[in-house]
Amino acid sequence: MSSEQRPRLRALEAAKYLRVSRSTLAKWRMSGIGPPFHRCGPRLIYYFQHEIDAWLAACDGHSGSI
């Protein structure tokens, strides 16, 4: 599947999708603990929905090990 067919979310849309604040998503991005993101220029940040879903699935896998 090409990137044109995969939903691409801006940072605010990704935050809403994850049900976190835009600030929380930015903090995750800065600390390297959030979902994969892509930068297009100095200010444009976007996320692919399938990458967010994979990141969430990986988080779910780690929660059972506690």
C-alpha positions as CSV (number, residue, x, y, z in Angstrom):
1,M,0.0,0.0,0.0
2,S,1.4,3.4,-0.9
3,S,1.7,6.3,1.5
4,E,-1.0,8.1,-0.4
5,Q,-3.5,5.4,0.6
6,R,-2.5,5.3,4.3
7,P,-4.1,8.0,6.5
8,R,-1.7,10.7,7.4
9,L,-2.5,12.7,10.5
10,R,-1.2,16.1,11.5
11,A,0.0,16.4,15.2
12,L,-3.3,17.7,16.5
13,E,-5.2,14.9,14.7
14,A,-2.8,12.3,16.0
15,A,-3.3,13.7,19.6
16,K,-7.0,13.4,19.2
17,Y,-6.7,9.9,17.8
18,L,-4.6,8.9,20.8
19,R,-6.8,10.8,23.2
20,V,-4.0,12.8,24.6
21,S,-3.2,16.5,24.6
22,R,-1.1,18.0,21.8
23,S,1.4,19.0,24.5
24,T,1.7,15.4,25.7
25,L,2.3,14.2,22.1
26,A,5.0,16.9,21.7
27,K,6.7,15.8,24.9
28,W,6.6,12.2,23.8
29,R,8.1,13.3,20.5
30,M,10.9,15.3,22.2
31,S,11.8,12.4,24.6
32,G,11.6,9.8,21.9
33,I,9.0,7.6,23.6
34,G,5.9,8.3,21.4
35,P,4.8,6.9,18.1
36,P,7.0,7.3,15.0
37,F,6.6,10.7,13.4
38,H,7.7,12.4,10.2
39,R,9.0,15.9,9.8
40,C,8.5,17.9,6.6
41,G,10.3,21.1,7.1
42,P,10.9,22.9,10.5
43,R,7.3,23.0,11.6
44,L,5.2,20.4,9.8
45,I,5.0,17.1,11.8
46,Y,2.8,14.3,10.7
47,Y,2.0,10.7,11.7
48,F,0.8,7.7,9.7
49,Q,-2.2,6.1,11.4
50,H,-0.9,2.6,10.8
51,E,2.3,3.4,12.6
52,I,0.4,4.8,15.6
53,D,-1.7,1.6,15.6
54,A,1.5,-0.5,15.6
55,W,3.0,1.6,18.4
56,L,-0.1,1.1,20.5
57,A,0.0,-2.6,19.8
58,A,3.6,-2.8,21.0
59,C,2.7,-0.8,24.1
60,D,-0.1,-3.3,24.8
61,G,2.4,-6.1,24.5
62,H,4.7,-4.6,27.0
63,S,2.0,-4.0,29.6
64,G,1.5,-7.7,30.3
65,S,5.1,-8.1,31.4
66,I,4.7,-6.1,34.6
